[in-house]
């Protein structure tokens, strides 16, 4: 009887494991304090994403922040995806490093953080957005990927990372066109690409499915083996005038974020929600699961309820 009772008690856990969606869920946030926050710890997440300026190795303040983040993540048992980004977040940014500069400074970052356990890297964050200098040159973004492959041996590399924006006014930044130009420039290296990242805010918050579909089909013309990560996504509490402040809508879209990941689970293998701390709708962008003082929002409850059915 005792043996039978043990089996019966184990059945719900077995069923839960079998129904779990095979997508790893992580969190993107720039604050090292997130790892000691009890509400974050309650989610049981073991992956985090951090973006860092490409030349941070020569910026003591940026380097100190990254040091703190990596150390705090390691202490909490969380693995970091470190994503290279601009050092100047402004519209129509043209401050594009040369391949030699990228190799020198980004290699130094890899050499610093790889021994600390950071073995997942992004070549360039949101490459087609106009706050990133790579938006004018998919060719240079492809060259950066080739460079990173050479000095980050044994790393998992998000070689191409795009925002799901569509544009007829500036066709080159349309994510479908950008993907085409990137692969044409990457040549053979593009066929070896293993991970493509998508920031699908438009899709999640407008309740679409076409952006993930178009990303997959655009990449598949050139590469049959790559998997896809939602490297930055989330329900928006506020975004400019497009999405006025609403934590109720944010909770609804957070649910849709998980529904979308489940729908595309055969191709999309990871999801990083961004970000953890909100601004109480005091800024142009607010996607935090908790308020500025750390109080959980309705979106946090939705996130917590869903994440148990995903991998972490």
C-alpha positions as CSV (number, residue, x, y, z in Angstrom):
1,X,0.0,0.0,0.0
2,X,2.8,2.4,0.9
3,X,4.5,1.7,-2.5
4,X,1.2,2.3,-4.3
5,X,0.7,5.6,-2.5
6,X,4.2,6.8,-3.6
7,X,3.4,6.0,-7.2
8,X,0.1,7.8,-7.0
9,X,1.7,10.9,-5.5
10,X,4.3,10.9,-8.2
11,X,1.8,10.8,-11.1
12,X,0.9,14.5,-11.2
13,X,4.6,15.5,-11.3
14,X,5.2,13.0,-14.1
15,X,2.3,14.4,-16.1
16,X,3.5,18.0,-15.5
17,X,7.0,17.2,-16.8
18,X,5.6,15.5,-19.9
19,X,3.4,18.5,-20.8
20,X,6.1,21.1,-20.2
21,X,6.8,23.2,-23.3
22,X,10.4,22.7,-24.5
23,X,11.3,26.4,-24.5
24,X,13.8,27.8,-22.0
25,X,12.5,31.0,-20.3
26,X,14.9,33.6,-18.9
27,X,14.9,37.3,-17.9
28,X,16.6,40.4,-19.4
29,X,17.4,43.1,-16.9
30,X,20.4,45.4,-16.4
31,X,20.4,45.4,-12.6
32,X,22.5,43.0,-10.6
33,X,20.2,43.4,-7.7
34,X,17.5,41.3,-9.6
35,X,19.3,38.1,-8.5
36,X,18.7,38.7,-4.8
37,X,15.1,39.9,-5.2
38,X,12.8,37.4,-3.5
39,X,10.1,37.9,-6.2
40,X,12.6,37.1,-8.9
41,X,14.0,34.1,-7.0
42,X,10.4,32.7,-6.7
43,X,10.3,32.4,-10.5
44,X,13.1,29.8,-10.5
45,X,14.7,31.3,-13.6
46,X,18.3,30.2,-14.4
47,X,19.0,32.3,-17.5
48,X,19.5,36.0,-17.9
49,X,20.4,38.4,-20.7
50,X,22.6,41.5,-20.3
51,X,23.6,43.9,-23.0
52,X,26.9,45.6,-22.9
53,X,28.5,48.4,-25.0
54,X,31.0,47.0,-27.6
55,X,33.8,49.1,-26.1
56,X,33.0,48.6,-22.4
57,X,36.5,47.2,-21.9
58,X,37.7,50.8,-22.1
59,X,34.9,52.2,-19.9
60,X,35.6,51.6,-16.2
61,X,32.0,52.5,-15.2
62,X,30.4,50.1,-17.7
63,X,32.9,47.4,-16.9
64,X,32.2,47.7,-13.1
65,X,28.4,47.3,-13.8
66,X,29.0,44.2,-15.9
67,X,31.4,42.7,-13.3
68,X,28.7,43.1,-10.6
69,X,26.1,41.6,-12.9
70,X,28.1,38.5,-13.9
71,X,29.2,37.9,-10.3
72,X,25.7,38.2,-8.9
73,X,24.3,35.9,-11.6
74,X,27.0,33.3,-10.9
75,X,26.3,33.5,-7.2
76,X,22.6,32.9,-7.9
77,X,23.3,30.0,-10.3
78,X,22.1,31.9,-13.3
79,X,23.7,31.7,-16.7
80,X,24.2,34.9,-18.6
81,X,23.7,35.7,-22.3
82,X,25.9,38.7,-22.9
83,X,24.8,40.8,-25.9
84,X,27.0,43.3,-27.6
85,X,25.4,46.7,-28.2
86,X,26.0,50.3,-29.1
87,X,27.8,52.7,-26.7
88,X,25.5,55.5,-27.9
89,X,21.7,54.8,-27.8
90,X,20.4,57.6,-30.1
91,X,18.3,57.6,-33.2
92,X,20.1,57.3,-36.6
93,X,23.2,56.2,-34.8
94,X,26.2,56.1,-37.3
95,X,29.0,55.3,-34.8
96,X,29.9,52.0,-36.3
97,X,33.1,50.4,-35.2
98,X,35.4,48.8,-37.7
99,X,35.9,45.1,-37.7
100,X,39.4,45.6,-36.2
101,X,38.0,47.7,-33.4
102,X,35.3,45.1,-32.8
103,X,37.8,42.3,-32.7
104,X,40.0,44.2,-30.3
105,X,37.4,45.3,-27.8
106,X,34.8,42.6,-27.9
107,X,37.5,39.9,-27.8
108,X,38.8,41.5,-24.6
109,X,35.2,41.3,-23.1
110,X,35.0,37.6,-24.1
111,X,38.4,37.0,-22.6
112,X,37.3,38.7,-19.4
113,X,33.9,37.0,-18.9
114,X,34.2,33.6,-20.6
115,X,36.4,32.3,-17.7
116,X,33.6,33.5,-15.4
117,X,31.1,31.2,-17.1
118,X,29.7,33.5,-19.8
119,X,29.7,31.3,-22.8
120,X,26.6,32.6,-24.6
121,X,27.1,35.8,-26.6
122,X,25.2,37.9,-29.0
123,X,27.1,39.5,-31.9
124,X,25.1,42.7,-31.9
125,X,21.9,43.6,-30.2
126,X,18.8,44.5,-32.3
127,X,21.0,45.1,-35.4
128,X,18.3,46.6,-37.6
129,X,17.0,49.3,-35.2
130,X,18.0,52.9,-35.9
131,X,19.5,53.4,-32.5
132,X,22.1,50.7,-33.4
133,X,24.8,51.8,-36.0
134,X,24.5,48.4,-37.6
135,X,21.1,49.4,-39.0
136,X,22.9,51.0,-41.9
137,X,25.1,48.0,-42.7
138,X,23.9,44.4,-42.5
139,X,27.3,43.6,-44.1
140,X,29.2,44.9,-41.1
141,X,26.9,43.0,-38.7
142,X,27.7,39.9,-40.6
143,X,31.4,40.6,-40.4
144,X,31.1,41.0,-36.7
145,X,29.6,37.6,-36.5
146,X,32.5,36.1,-38.5
147,X,34.9,37.8,-36.2
148,X,33.2,36.6,-33.0
149,X,33.2,33.0,-34.3
150,X,37.0,33.2,-34.5
151,X,37.7,34.5,-31.0
152,X,34.8,32.9,-29.1
153,X,35.5,29.2,-29.6
154,X,33.1,26.9,-27.8
155,X,30.6,29.7,-27.3
156,X,26.9,29.7,-28.3
157,X,26.5,32.7,-30.5
158,X,23.4,34.6,-31.4
159,X,24.9,35.7,-34.7
160,X,22.0,37.7,-36.0
161,X,19.5,39.6,-33.8
162,X,16.7,41.7,-35.2
163,X,13.6,43.7,-34.1
164,X,10.4,42.7,-35.8
165,X,9.9,46.1,-37.5
166,X,8.5,46.5,-40.9
167,X,9.2,49.6,-43.0
168,X,8.3,50.8,-46.5
169,X,9.8,54.2,-45.8
170,X,13.2,52.7,-45.0
171,X,13.2,49.2,-46.6
172,X,16.7,48.3,-45.4
173,X,15.7,48.2,-41.7
174,X,12.7,45.9,-42.4
175,X,13.7,42.7,-40.6
176,X,13.0,40.6,-43.7
177,X,15.2,42.7,-45.9
178,X,17.9,43.0,-43.2
179,X,18.0,39.2,-42.9
180,X,18.4,38.8,-46.6
181,X,21.2,41.3,-46.8
182,X,23.0,39.8,-43.7
183,X,23.0,36.3,-45.2
184,X,24.2,37.5,-48.5
185,X,27.1,39.2,-46.8
186,X,27.9,36.3,-44.4
187,X,28.3,33.7,-47.2
188,X,29.4,30.3,-45.9
189,X,29.5,31.5,-42.3
190,X,25.8,32.2,-42.5
191,X,25.1,28.6,-43.3
192,X,26.9,27.7,-40.1
193,X,24.8,30.0,-37.9
194,X,23.1,28.1,-35.1
195,X,21.0,30.8,-33.3
196,X,19.0,33.8,-34.6
197,X,17.4,36.2,-32.2
198,X,14.2,38.1,-32.5
199,X,12.8,41.0,-30.5
200,X,9.1,40.6,-31.2
201,X,7.4,43.4,-29.2
202,X,5.2,44.3,-32.2
203,X,4.0,40.7,-32.5
204,X,3.3,40.1,-28.8
205,X,1.6,43.4,-28.1
206,X,-0.5,43.5,-31.3
207,X,-1.3,39.8,-30.9
208,X,0.1,38.7,-34.3
209,X,1.9,35.5,-35.4
210,X,3.2,36.6,-38.8
211,X,6.5,38.1,-37.5
212,X,7.8,34.8,-36.1
213,X,6.6,33.0,-39.3
214,X,8.4,35.6,-41.5
215,X,11.6,35.4,-39.5
216,X,11.7,31.6,-39.8
217,X,10.9,31.6,-43.5
218,X,13.4,34.4,-44.2
219,X,16.2,32.6,-42.4
220,X,15.3,29.2,-43.9
221,X,16.1,30.4,-47.4
222,X,19.8,30.5,-46.4
223,X,20.1,28.3,-43.4
224,X,18.2,25.0,-42.6
225,X,19.7,24.3,-39.2
226,X,19.4,27.5,-37.1
227,X,17.2,27.7,-34.1
228,X,15.4,30.8,-32.9
229,X,15.4,32.7,-29.6
230,X,13.1,35.5,-28.5
231,X,16.1,37.4,-27.1
232,X,13.9,40.3,-26.0
233,X,10.2,40.3,-25.7
234,X,7.4,41.1,-23.2
235,X,4.1,42.7,-22.6
236,X,4.3,46.4,-22.6
237,X,2.8,48.5,-19.8
238,X,3.7,51.6,-21.8
239,X,5.4,52.5,-25.0
240,X,5.3,56.1,-26.1
241,X,1.8,57.0,-27.5
242,X,1.4,53.6,-29.2
243,X,0.6,51.8,-26.0
244,X,-0.7,54.1,-23.2
245,X,-0.1,52.9,-19.7
246,X,-2.1,49.9,-18.8
247,X,-1.0,47.0,-16.5
248,X,-4.2,45.1,-17.4
249,X,-3.3,45.1,-21.1
250,X,0.3,44.2,-20.2
251,X,-0.9,41.1,-18.3
252,X,-3.0,40.0,-21.3
253,X,0.0,40.4,-23.6
254,X,2.3,38.6,-21.3
255,X,-0.1,35.6,-21.5
256,X,0.0,36.0,-25.3
257,X,3.9,36.0,-25.2
258,X,3.8,32.5,-23.7
259,X,1.0,31.3,-26.0
260,X,3.2,32.4,-29.0
261,X,6.3,30.6,-27.7
262,X,4.2,27.5,-27.2
263,X,2.8,27.8,-30.7
264,X,6.3,28.0,-32.3
265,X,8.0,25.6,-29.8
266,X,9.4,23.4,-32.6
267,X,11.6,26.3,-33.9
268,X,11.8,28.8,-31.0
269,X,13.9,27.3,-28.2
270,X,14.4,30.2,-25.8
271,X,12.6,33.3,-24.5
272,X,14.0,36.2,-22.6
273,X,11.3,38.5,-21.1
274,X,12.5,42.2,-20.8
275,X,12.6,43.6,-18.3
276,X,12.0,42.9,-14.7
277,X,11.7,46.4,-13.0
278,X,9.2,48.9,-14.4
279,X,9.2,52.6,-14.2
280,X,5.6,53.2,-13.1
281,X,5.0,54.5,-16.6
282,X,7.2,57.5,-15.9
283,X,9.3,56.9,-19.0
284,X,8.7,56.2,-22.7
285,X,9.2,52.5,-22.3
286,X,8.0,50.3,-19.4
287,X,7.7,46.5,-19.6
288,X,8.6,45.6,-16.0
289,X,6.9,42.6,-14.4
290,X,7.2,44.5,-11.1
291,X,6.7,48.2,-10.3
292,X,9.6,50.5,-9.6
293,X,9.5,49.6,-5.9
294,X,9.4,45.9,-6.6
295,X,5.7,45.3,-6.1
296,X,4.5,42.5,-8.5
297,X,2.1,43.7,-11.2
298,X,-0.7,41.6,-12.7
299,X,1.8,40.6,-15.5
300,X,4.0,39.0,-12.8
301,X,1.2,36.7,-11.7
302,X,0.6,35.7,-15.3
303,X,4.3,35.1,-15.8
304,X,4.6,33.0,-12.7
305,X,1.6,30.9,-13.6
306,X,2.9,30.1,-17.0
307,X,6.6,29.6,-16.4
308,X,6.1,26.4,-14.4
309,X,5.0,24.8,-17.7
310,X,8.2,25.8,-19.5
311,X,11.9,24.9,-19.1
312,X,14.2,27.2,-17.0
